[in-house]
Amino acid sequence: MSARWRWWRERRVKGQKNEGTGHYYLTSLRVGAAERAGYIRNHWGIENGLHWVLDVAFKEDDSRARTGHAAANLGLLRRVAVSLLKRTKVKGSIKTRRMKAGWDDNYLLQVVQGITAQ
């Protein structure tokens, strides 16, 4: 049996009125509110982190791929690229690593092969 519960999220921006929204979740998990809140925060942390990287480093929101399965295929390739770029040990943002891969063929080869680049 699943339970429905509501989670209230509030956003505060200095100099502006606070904003709040309610979100509903369905789950069969029987845990306390604190543990449940941890699961939600963890989920949104991953979700926001990935989508932010895809938008900033890959400009995914600006993509105009509309024909057939192009959008889904390009989305998959972007996620694979983010995963490979995160594995490298090079300092800097994903955007910087992506640019370096475009400039340096040896670095690109290391990234594509999944070798930990230095």
N, CA, C and O atoms as CSV, one atom per row, in Angstrom:
chain,resi,resn,atom,element,x,y,z
A,1,MET,N,N,0.842,-1.172,0.000
A,1,MET,CA,C,0.000,0.000,0.000
A,1,MET,C,C,0.892,1.242,0.000
A,1,MET,O,O,1.835,1.337,0.785
A,2,SER,N,N,0.595,2.165,-0.863
A,2,SER,CA,C,1.407,3.382,-0.930
A,2,SER,C,C,0.745,4.497,-0.130
A,2,SER,O,O,-0.472,4.526,0.048
A,3,ALA,N,N,1.563,5.388,0.334
A,3,ALA,CA,C,1.083,6.530,1.104
A,3,ALA,C,C,1.369,7.804,0.322
A,3,ALA,O,O,2.387,7.908,-0.362
A,4,ARG,N,N,0.485,8.750,0.426
A,4,ARG,CA,C,0.676,10.042,-0.212
A,4,ARG,C,C,1.023,11.050,0.866
A,4,ARG,O,O,0.372,11.091,1.911
A,5,TRP,N,N,2.033,11.857,0.627
A,5,TRP,CA,C,2.377,12.888,1.586
A,5,TRP,C,C,2.883,14.108,0.867
A,5,TRP,O,O,3.317,14.035,-0.283
A,6,ARG,N,N,2.826,15.215,1.542
A,6,ARG,CA,C,3.165,16.501,0.944
A,6,ARG,C,C,4.445,17.046,1.563
A,6,ARG,O,O,4.655,16.956,2.772
A,7,TRP,N,N,5.282,17.606,0.724
A,7,TRP,CA,C,6.528,18.203,1.150
A,7,TRP,C,C,6.500,19.666,0.726
A,7,TRP,O,O,6.251,19.971,-0.440
A,8,TRP,N,N,6.752,20.557,1.654
A,8,TRP,CA,C,6.724,21.989,1.381
A,8,TRP,C,C,8.149,22.476,1.165
A,8,TRP,O,O,9.033,22.213,1.980
A,9,ARG,N,N,8.368,23.187,0.063
A,9,ARG,CA,C,9.684,23.747,-0.241
A,9,ARG,C,C,9.572,25.264,-0.272
A,9,ARG,O,O,8.624,25.824,-0.822
A,10,GLU,N,N,10.553,25.910,0.327
A,10,GLU,CA,C,10.543,27.366,0.374
A,10,GLU,C,C,11.843,27.907,-0.211
A,10,GLU,O,O,12.926,27.371,0.026
A,11,ARG,N,N,11.707,28.974,-0.974
A,11,ARG,CA,C,12.865,29.609,-1.606
A,11,ARG,C,C,12.987,31.023,-1.083
A,11,ARG,O,O,12.018,31.781,-1.072
A,12,ARG,N,N,14.202,31.376,-0.643
A,12,ARG,CA,C,14.441,32.723,-0.118
A,12,ARG,C,C,15.494,33.423,-0.966
A,12,ARG,O,O,16.595,32.908,-1.162
A,13,VAL,N,N,15.145,34.586,-1.460
A,13,VAL,CA,C,16.071,35.414,-2.220
A,13,VAL,C,C,16.136,36.771,-1.534
A,13,VAL,O,O,15.113,37.409,-1.285
A,14,LYS,N,N,17.349,37.196,-1.236
A,14,LYS,CA,C,17.531,38.449,-0.517
A,14,LYS,C,C,16.857,39.603,-1.272
A,14,LYS,O,O,17.038,39.770,-2.478
A,15,GLY,N,N,16.088,40.377,-0.537
A,15,GLY,CA,C,15.417,41.533,-1.121
A,15,GLY,C,C,14.108,41.211,-1.815
A,15,GLY,O,O,13.467,42.103,-2.370
A,16,GLN,N,N,13.700,39.942,-1.791
A,16,GLN,CA,C,12.446,39.543,-2.427
A,16,GLN,C,C,11.576,38.784,-1.436
A,16,GLN,O,O,12.058,38.284,-0.419
A,17,LYS,N,N,10.306,38.707,-1.743
A,17,LYS,CA,C,9.369,37.966,-0.915
A,17,LYS,C,C,9.661,36.459,-1.031
A,17,LYS,O,O,9.946,35.959,-2.119
A,18,ASN,N,N,9.587,35.752,0.088
A,18,ASN,CA,C,9.811,34.305,0.077
A,18,ASN,C,C,8.744,33.625,-0.776
A,18,ASN,O,O,7.583,34.034,-0.795
A,19,GLU,N,N,9.167,32.577,-1.481
A,19,GLU,CA,C,8.252,31.796,-2.306
A,19,GLU,C,C,8.198,30.376,-1.769
A,19,GLU,O,O,9.218,29.839,-1.336
A,20,GLY,N,N,7.040,29.771,-1.792
A,20,GLY,CA,C,6.908,28.395,-1.347
A,20,GLY,C,C,6.020,27.598,-2.279
A,20,GLY,O,O,5.075,28.129,-2.861
A,21,THR,N,N,6.331,26.311,-2.417
A,21,THR,CA,C,5.516,25.419,-3.231
A,21,THR,C,C,5.356,24.090,-2.512
A,21,THR,O,O,6.237,23.664,-1.764
A,22,GLY,N,N,4.239,23.450,-2.744
A,22,GLY,CA,C,3.992,22.131,-2.176
A,22,GLY,C,C,4.195,21.060,-3.228
A,22,GLY,O,O,3.783,21.224,-4.376
A,23,HIS,N,N,4.827,19.968,-2.843
A,23,HIS,CA,C,5.070,18.849,-3.746
A,23,HIS,C,C,4.492,17.593,-3.109
A,23,HIS,O,O,4.646,17.372,-1.908
A,24,TYR,N,N,3.831,16.778,-3.910
A,24,TYR,CA,C,3.226,15.548,-3.423
A,24,TYR,C,C,4.053,14.356,-3.882
A,24,TYR,O,O,4.533,14.318,-5.015
A,25,TYR,N,N,4.214,13.378,-2.986
A,25,TYR,CA,C,4.979,12.183,-3.280
A,25,TYR,C,C,4.154,10.957,-2.912
A,25,TYR,O,O,3.415,10.958,-1.927
A,26,LEU,N,N,4.295,9.916,-3.717
A,26,LEU,CA,C,3.687,8.619,-3.433
A,26,LEU,C,C,4.804,7.637,-3.129
A,26,LEU,O,O,5.785,7.558,-3.868
A,27,THR,N,N,4.661,6.896,-2.056
A,27,THR,CA,C,5.681,5.923,-1.703
A,27,THR,C,C,5.091,4.810,-0.845
A,27,THR,O,O,4.110,5.006,-0.128
A,28,SER,N,N,5.706,3.650,-0.935
A,28,SER,CA,C,5.332,2.554,-0.049
A,28,SER,C,C,6.351,2.424,1.083
A,28,SER,O,O,6.226,1.548,1.938
A,29,LEU,N,N,7.338,3.281,1.086
A,29,LEU,CA,C,8.385,3.267,2.097
A,29,LEU,C,C,7.839,3.769,3.426
A,29,LEU,O,O,7.266,4.856,3.492
A,30,ARG,N,N,8.009,2.995,4.468
A,30,ARG,CA,C,7.523,3.368,5.801
A,30,ARG,C,C,8.700,3.810,6.663
A,30,ARG,O,O,9.306,2.999,7.365
A,31,VAL,N,N,9.017,5.096,6.605
A,31,VAL,CA,C,10.110,5.663,7.401
A,31,VAL,C,C,9.629,6.968,8.012
A,31,VAL,O,O,8.578,7.492,7.641
A,32,GLY,N,N,10.404,7.482,8.946
A,32,GLY,CA,C,10.054,8.733,9.593
A,32,GLY,C,C,10.257,9.934,8.671
A,32,GLY,O,O,10.851,9.820,7.599
A,33,ALA,N,N,9.759,11.068,9.104
A,33,ALA,CA,C,9.815,12.289,8.298
A,33,ALA,C,C,11.248,12.722,8.019
A,33,ALA,O,O,11.552,13.154,6.907
A,34,ALA,N,N,12.131,12.615,9.000
A,34,ALA,CA,C,13.519,13.055,8.813
A,34,ALA,C,C,14.225,12.217,7.746
A,34,ALA,O,O,14.934,12.756,6.896
A,35,GLU,N,N,14.028,10.902,7.794
A,35,GLU,CA,C,14.663,10.025,6.803
A,35,GLU,C,C,14.062,10.261,5.417
A,35,GLU,O,O,14.779,10.293,4.417
A,36,ARG,N,N,12.763,10.423,5.371
A,36,ARG,CA,C,12.062,10.702,4.112
A,36,ARG,C,C,12.587,12.006,3.498
A,36,ARG,O,O,12.830,12.077,2.293
A,37,ALA,N,N,12.759,13.028,4.330
A,37,ALA,CA,C,13.275,14.318,3.862
A,37,ALA,C,C,14.684,14.150,3.286
A,37,ALA,O,O,15.032,14.789,2.294
A,38,GLY,N,N,15.488,13.293,3.909
A,38,GLY,CA,C,16.827,13.026,3.400
A,38,GLY,C,C,16.805,12.412,2.013
A,38,GLY,O,O,17.604,12.788,1.156
A,39,TYR,N,N,15.895,11.469,1.781
A,39,TYR,CA,C,15.763,10.861,0.459
A,39,TYR,C,C,15.378,11.908,-0.588
A,39,TYR,O,O,15.908,11.915,-1.699
A,40,ILE,N,N,14.455,12.786,-0.218
A,40,ILE,CA,C,14.011,13.818,-1.158
A,40,ILE,C,C,15.141,14.780,-1.475
A,40,ILE,O,O,15.360,15.108,-2.641
A,41,ARG,N,N,15.858,15.235,-0.465
A,41,ARG,CA,C,16.971,16.162,-0.698
A,41,ARG,C,C,18.051,15.516,-1.558
A,41,ARG,O,O,18.607,16.155,-2.451
A,42,ASN,N,N,18.343,14.258,-1.287
A,42,ASN,CA,C,19.341,13.540,-2.070
A,42,ASN,C,C,18.908,13.457,-3.538
A,42,ASN,O,O,19.711,13.695,-4.440
A,43,HIS,N,N,17.649,13.121,-3.766
A,43,HIS,CA,C,17.129,13.028,-5.135
A,43,HIS,C,C,17.256,14.366,-5.850
A,43,HIS,O,O,17.752,14.420,-6.976
A,44,TRP,N,N,16.822,15.433,-5.221
A,44,TRP,CA,C,16.850,16.742,-5.871
A,44,TRP,C,C,18.271,17.258,-6.013
A,44,TRP,O,O,18.555,17.996,-6.957
A,45,GLY,N,N,19.164,16.899,-5.117
A,45,GLY,CA,C,20.560,17.295,-5.263
A,45,GLY,C,C,21.181,16.700,-6.515
A,45,GLY,O,O,21.890,17.385,-7.252
A,46,ILE,N,N,20.913,15.427,-6.753
A,46,ILE,CA,C,21.410,14.757,-7.956
A,46,ILE,C,C,20.745,15.348,-9.184
A,46,ILE,O,O,21.412,15.674,-10.165
A,47,GLU,N,N,19.440,15.483,-9.128
A,47,GLU,CA,C,18.665,16.015,-10.251
A,47,GLU,C,C,19.127,17.420,-10.629
A,47,GLU,O,O,19.386,17.695,-11.801
A,48,ASN,N,N,19.228,18.298,-9.655
A,48,ASN,CA,C,19.640,19.676,-9.926
A,48,ASN,C,C,21.080,19.750,-10.393
A,48,ASN,O,O,21.397,20.529,-11.291
A,49,GLY,N,N,21.955,18.956,-9.802
A,49,GLY,CA,C,23.355,18.965,-10.205
A,49,GLY,C,C,23.548,18.546,-11.645
A,49,GLY,O,O,24.300,19.193,-12.375
A,50,LEU,N,N,22.893,17.482,-12.077
A,50,LEU,CA,C,23.037,17.011,-13.448
A,50,LEU,C,C,22.419,17.996,-14.426
A,50,LEU,O,O,23.045,18.339,-15.429
A,51,HIS,N,N,21.224,18.450,-14.161
A,51,HIS,CA,C,20.562,19.357,-15.106
A,51,HIS,C,C,21.272,20.694,-15.192
A,51,HIS,O,O,21.299,21.315,-16.255
A,52,TRP,N,N,21.843,21.142,-14.092
A,52,TRP,CA,C,22.586,22.392,-14.115
A,52,TRP,C,C,23.824,22.243,-15.001
A,52,TRP,O,O,24.118,23.121,-15.812
A,53,VAL,N,N,24.545,21.134,-14.847
A,53,VAL,CA,C,25.735,20.889,-15.661
A,53,VAL,C,C,25.352,20.780,-17.134
A,53,VAL,O,O,26.029,21.345,-17.994
A,54,LEU,N,N,24.277,20.062,-17.428
A,54,LEU,CA,C,23.864,19.913,-18.821
A,54,LEU,C,C,23.477,21.250,-19.432
A,54,LEU,O,O,23.747,21.492,-20.608
A,55,ASP,N,N,22.858,22.109,-18.661
A,55,ASP,CA,C,22.449,23.401,-19.192
A,55,ASP,C,C,23.635,24.353,-19.323
A,55,ASP,O,O,23.759,25.037,-20.339
A,56,VAL,N,N,24.504,24.411,-18.323
A,56,VAL,CA,C,25.616,25.359,-18.347
A,56,VAL,C,C,26.724,24.899,-19.298
A,56,VAL,O,O,27.181,25.684,-20.129
A,57,ALA,N,N,27.159,23.652,-19.190
A,57,ALA,CA,C,28.295,23.180,-19.984
A,57,ALA,C,C,27.906,22.776,-21.401
A,57,ALA,O,O,28.702,22.918,-22.329
A,58,PHE,N,N,26.686,22.274,-21.570
A,58,PHE,CA,C,26.285,21.754,-22.874
A,58,PHE,C,C,25.157,22.557,-23.520
A,58,PHE,O,O,24.741,22.252,-24.638
A,59,LYS,N,N,24.663,23.574,-22.828
A,59,LYS,CA,C,23.572,24.421,-23.339
A,59,LYS,C,C,22.393,23.569,-23.823
A,59,LYS,O,O,21.827,23.820,-24.887
A,60,GLU,N,N,22.035,22.560,-23.026
A,60,GLU,CA,C,20.986,21.625,-23.416
A,60,GLU,C,C,19.641,22.319,-23.623
A,60,GLU,O,O,18.879,21.927,-24.507
A,61,ASP,N,N,19.342,23.333,-22.830
A,61,ASP,CA,C,18.061,24.027,-22.982
A,61,ASP,C,C,17.952,24.764,-24.311
A,61,ASP,O,O,16.847,25.055,-24.770
A,62,ASP,N,N,19.092,25.068,-24.934
A,62,ASP,CA,C,19.085,25.771,-26.218
A,62,ASP,C,C,19.022,24.817,-27.405
A,62,ASP,O,O,18.942,25.263,-28.550
A,63,SER,N,N,19.057,23.513,-27.149
A,63,SER,CA,C,19.043,22.529,-28.225
A,63,SER,C,C,17.728,22.605,-28.992
A,63,SER,O,O,16.657,22.721,-28.395
A,64,ARG,N,N,17.815,22.540,-30.307
A,64,ARG,CA,C,16.630,22.598,-31.159
A,64,ARG,C,C,16.396,21.285,-31.897
A,64,ARG,O,O,15.708,21.255,-32.917
A,65,ALA,N,N,16.969,20.199,-31.381
A,65,ALA,CA,C,16.774,18.879,-31.989
A,65,ALA,C,C,15.324,18.458,-31.774
A,65,ALA,O,O,14.881,18.315,-30.634
A,66,ARG,N,N,14.591,18.261,-32.854
A,66,ARG,CA,C,13.165,17.951,-32.752
A,66,ARG,C,C,12.733,16.736,-33.583
A,66,ARG,O,O,11.663,16.177,-33.344
A,67,THR,N,N,13.535,16.333,-34.532
A,67,THR,CA,C,13.133,15.299,-35.468
A,67,THR,C,C,13.389,13.904,-34.908
A,67,THR,O,O,14.471,13.621,-34.393
A,68,GLY,N,N,12.395,13.044,-35.013
A,68,GLY,CA,C,12.550,11.650,-34.606
A,68,GLY,C,C,13.031,11.503,-33.174
A,68,GLY,O,O,12.459,12.073,-32.244
A,69,HIS,N,N,14.094,10.727,-33.016
A,69,HIS,CA,C,14.662,10.448,-31.699
A,69,HIS,C,C,15.904,11.284,-31.421
A,69,HIS,O,O,16.668,10.971,-30.509
A,70,ALA,N,N,16.113,12.335,-32.191
A,70,ALA,CA,C,17.332,13.142,-32.080
A,70,ALA,C,C,17.532,13.696,-30.670
A,70,ALA,O,O,18.635,13.617,-30.130
A,71,ALA,N,N,16.485,14.251,-30.070
A,71,ALA,CA,C,16.613,14.857,-28.738
A,71,ALA,C,C,17.016,13.814,-27.694
A,71,ALA,O,O,17.891,14.068,-26.866
A,72,ALA,N,N,16.385,12.656,-27.732
A,72,ALA,CA,C,16.710,11.590,-26.773
A,72,ALA,C,C,18.132,11.072,-26.989
A,72,ALA,O,O,18.864,10.832,-26.029
A,73,ASN,N,N,18.518,10.902,-28.262
A,73,ASN,CA,C,19.865,10.402,-28.562
A,73,ASN,C,C,20.934,11.400,-28.125
A,73,ASN,O,O,21.932,11.014,-27.516
A,74,LEU,N,N,20.731,12.675,-28.432
A,74,LEU,CA,C,21.695,13.692,-28.027
A,74,LEU,C,C,21.749,13.818,-26.498
A,74,LEU,O,O,22.820,14.016,-25.925
A,75,GLY,N,N,20.599,13.703,-25.851
A,75,GLY,CA,C,20.564,13.750,-24.388
A,75,GLY,C,C,21.379,12.626,-23.778
A,75,GLY,O,O,22.111,12.838,-22.811
A,76,LEU,N,N,21.256,11.433,-24.339
A,76,LEU,CA,C,22.035,10.293,-23.857
A,76,LEU,C,C,23.536,10.536,-24.044
A,76,LEU,O,O,24.331,10.268,-23.143
A,77,LEU,N,N,23.914,11.041,-25.209
A,77,LEU,CA,C,25.328,11.325,-25.460
A,77,LEU,C,C,25.863,12.387,-24.509
A,77,LEU,O,O,27.000,12.288,-24.047
A,78,ARG,N,N,25.056,13.400,-24.212
A,78,ARG,CA,C,25.490,14.442,-23.264
A,78,ARG,C,C,25.723,13.848,-21.877
A,78,ARG,O,O,26.700,14.191,-21.211
A,79,ARG,N,N,24.840,12.968,-21.445
A,79,ARG,CA,C,24.971,12.367,-20.115
A,79,ARG,C,C,26.197,11.457,-20.045
A,79,ARG,O,O,26.880,11.416,-19.021
A,80,VAL,N,N,26.476,10.738,-21.114
A,80,VAL,CA,C,27.685,9.916,-21.163
A,80,VAL,C,C,28.917,10.820,-21.092
A,80,VAL,O,O,29.871,10.521,-20.373
A,81,ALA,N,N,28.894,11.924,-21.839
A,81,ALA,CA,C,30.021,12.858,-21.830
A,81,ALA,C,C,30.245,13.436,-20.435
A,81,ALA,O,O,31.386,13.537,-19.984
A,82,VAL,N,N,29.167,13.815,-19.748
A,82,VAL,CA,C,29.298,14.346,-18.381
A,82,VAL,C,C,29.918,13.292,-17.481
A,82,VAL,O,O,30.808,13.598,-16.687
A,83,SER,N,N,29.456,12.060,-17.596
A,83,SER,CA,C,29.991,10.982,-16.771
A,83,SER,C,C,31.483,10.781,-17.015
A,83,SER,O,O,32.253,10.649,-16.064
A,84,LEU,N,N,31.897,10.757,-18.279
A,84,LEU,CA,C,33.316,10.572,-18.597
A,84,LEU,C,C,34.152,11.769,-18.144
A,84,LEU,O,O,35.254,11.592,-17.627
A,85,LEU,N,N,33.639,12.975,-18.333
A,85,LEU,CA,C,34.382,14.166,-17.930
A,85,LEU,C,C,34.527,14.262,-16.412
A,85,LEU,O,O,35.539,14.762,-15.921
A,86,LYS,N,N,33.537,13.793,-15.671
A,86,LYS,CA,C,33.626,13.817,-14.207
A,86,LYS,C,C,34.684,12.863,-13.683
A,86,LYS,O,O,35.202,13.058,-12.583
A,87,ARG,N,N,35.012,11.833,-14.452
A,87,ARG,CA,C,35.998,10.846,-14.014
A,87,ARG,C,C,37.420,11.361,-14.110
A,87,ARG,O,O,38.310,10.811,-13.461
A,88,THR,N,N,37.664,12.395,-14.895
A,88,THR,CA,C,39.027,12.898,-15.059
A,88,THR,C,C,39.480,13.622,-13.805
A,88,THR,O,O,38.664,14.125,-13.033
A,89,LYS,N,N,40.793,13.670,-13.611
A,89,LYS,CA,C,41.361,14.319,-12.430
A,89,LYS,C,C,41.811,15.756,-12.719
A,89,LYS,O,O,42.405,16.410,-11.863
A,90,VAL,N,N,41.527,16.233,-13.917
A,90,VAL,CA,C,41.917,17.591,-14.288
A,90,VAL,C,C,41.093,18.573,-13.476
A,90,VAL,O,O,39.882,18.411,-13.325
A,91,LYS,N,N,41.761,19.594,-12.954
A,91,LYS,CA,C,41.044,20.601,-12.174
A,91,LYS,C,C,40.214,21.467,-13.101
A,91,LYS,O,O,40.569,21.686,-14.259
A,92,GLY,N,N,39.112,21.951,-12.575
A,92,GLY,CA,C,38.258,22.836,-13.345
A,92,GLY,C,C,36.860,22.272,-13.499
A,92,GLY,O,O,36.574,21.136,-13.119
A,93,SER,N,N,36.018,23.083,-14.056
A,93,SER,CA,C,34.620,22.713,-14.237
A,93,SER,C,C,34.462,21.737,-15.399
A,93,SER,O,O,35.394,21.509,-16.170
A,94,ILE,N,N,33.279,21.172,-15.507
A,94,ILE,CA,C,32.971,20.292,-16.634
A,94,ILE,C,C,33.098,21.078,-17.934
A,94,ILE,O,O,33.576,20.551,-18.939
A,95,LYS,N,N,32.677,22.324,-17.913
A,95,LYS,CA,C,32.774,23.167,-19.111
A,95,LYS,C,C,34.233,23.330,-19.529
A,95,LYS,O,O,34.549,23.257,-20.717
A,96,THR,N,N,35.133,23.553,-18.553
A,96,THR,CA,C,36.561,23.693,-18.840
A,96,THR,C,C,37.133,22.386,-19.366
A,96,THR,O,O,37.910,22.393,-20.321
A,97,ARG,N,N,36.764,21.275,-18.763
A,97,ARG,CA,C,37.246,19.971,-19.210
A,97,ARG,C,C,36.774,19.683,-20.633
A,97,ARG,O,O,37.514,19.130,-21.447
A,98,ARG,N,N,35.533,20.067,-20.918
A,98,ARG,CA,C,34.981,19.865,-22.255
A,98,ARG,C,C,35.769,20.684,-23.282
A,98,ARG,O,O,36.091,20.187,-24.361
A,99,MET,N,N,36.077,21.930,-22.944
A,99,MET,CA,C,36.863,22.768,-23.853
A,99,MET,C,C,38.256,22.181,-24.057
A,99,MET,O,O,38.771,22.172,-25.175
A,100,LYS,N,N,38.866,21.692,-22.975
A,100,LYS,CA,C,40.198,21.090,-23.081
A,100,LYS,C,C,40.162,19.872,-24.001
A,100,LYS,O,O,41.087,19.655,-24.784
A,101,ALA,N,N,39.100,19.081,-23.908
A,101,ALA,CA,C,38.960,17.910,-24.774
A,101,ALA,C,C,38.838,18.331,-26.237
A,101,ALA,O,O,39.269,17.603,-27.131
A,102,GLY,N,N,38.253,19.499,-26.484
A,102,GLY,CA,C,38.152,20.004,-27.844
A,102,GLY,C,C,39.479,20.522,-28.378
A,102,GLY,O,O,39.693,20.530,-29.591
A,103,TRP,N,N,40.367,20.953,-27.500
A,103,TRP,CA,C,41.655,21.520,-27.903
A,103,TRP,C,C,42.778,20.507,-27.942
A,103,TRP,O,O,43.697,20.627,-28.752
A,104,ASP,N,N,42.714,19.501,-27.067
A,104,ASP,CA,C,43.832,18.567,-26.884
A,104,ASP,C,C,43.367,17.152,-27.227
A,104,ASP,O,O,42.604,16.543,-26.477
A,105,ASP,N,N,43.834,16.636,-28.369
A,105,ASP,CA,C,43.402,15.310,-28.813
A,105,ASP,C,C,43.826,14.198,-27.854
A,105,ASP,O,O,43.098,13.220,-27.683
A,106,ASN,N,N,44.991,14.339,-27.231
A,106,ASN,CA,C,45.444,13.319,-26.278
A,106,ASN,C,C,44.526,13.273,-25.054
A,106,ASN,O,O,44.178,12.197,-24.565
A,107,TYR,N,N,44.144,14.441,-24.574
A,107,TYR,CA,C,43.211,14.509,-23.436
A,107,TYR,C,C,41.861,13.926,-23.835
A,107,TYR,O,O,41.260,13.173,-23.068
A,108,LEU,N,N,41.380,14.267,-25.025
A,108,LEU,CA,C,40.103,13.729,-25.515
A,108,LEU,C,C,40.144,12.205,-25.561
A,108,LEU,O,O,39.189,11.542,-25.157
A,109,LEU,N,N,41.243,11.656,-26.051
A,109,LEU,CA,C,41.386,10.202,-26.113
A,109,LEU,C,C,41.333,9.585,-24.719
A,109,LEU,O,O,40.695,8.551,-24.522
A,110,GLN,N,N,41.999,10.212,-23.753
A,110,GLN,CA,C,41.962,9.716,-22.379
A,110,GLN,C,C,40.535,9.764,-21.824
A,110,GLN,O,O,40.095,8.825,-21.160
A,111,VAL,N,N,39.819,10.846,-22.092
A,111,VAL,CA,C,38.441,10.989,-21.602
A,111,VAL,C,C,37.553,9.918,-22.213
A,111,VAL,O,O,36.807,9.249,-21.498
A,112,VAL,N,N,37.626,9.749,-23.531
A,112,VAL,CA,C,36.769,8.784,-24.224
A,112,VAL,C,C,37.074,7.355,-23.800
A,112,VAL,O,O,36.170,6.526,-23.704
A,113,GLN,N,N,38.339,7.068,-23.548
A,113,GLN,CA,C,38.710,5.718,-23.103
A,113,GLN,C,C,38.384,5.482,-21.636
A,113,GLN,O,O,38.456,4.349,-21.159
A,114,GLY,N,N,38.024,6.544,-20.914
A,114,GLY,CA,C,37.711,6.393,-19.505
A,114,GLY,C,C,38.946,6.287,-18.637
A,114,GLY,O,O,38.862,5.880,-17.479
A,115,ILE,N,N,40.094,6.650,-19.189
A,115,ILE,CA,C,41.340,6.635,-18.413
A,115,ILE,C,C,41.354,7.874,-17.540
A,115,ILE,O,O,40.938,8.949,-17.971
A,116,THR,N,N,41.826,7.727,-16.327
A,116,THR,CA,C,41.911,8.864,-15.428
A,116,THR,C,C,42.988,9.809,-15.921
A,116,THR,O,O,44.180,9.559,-15.745
A,117,ALA,N,N,42.556,10.903,-16.541
A,117,ALA,CA,C,43.494,11.868,-17.106
A,117,ALA,C,C,44.093,12.724,-15.987
A,117,ALA,O,O,43.419,13.054,-15.011
A,118,GLN,N,N,45.347,13.071,-16.145
A,118,GLN,CA,C,46.040,13.909,-15.148
A,118,GLN,C,C,46.099,15.329,-15.595
A,118,GLN,O,O,46.643,16.177,-14.888
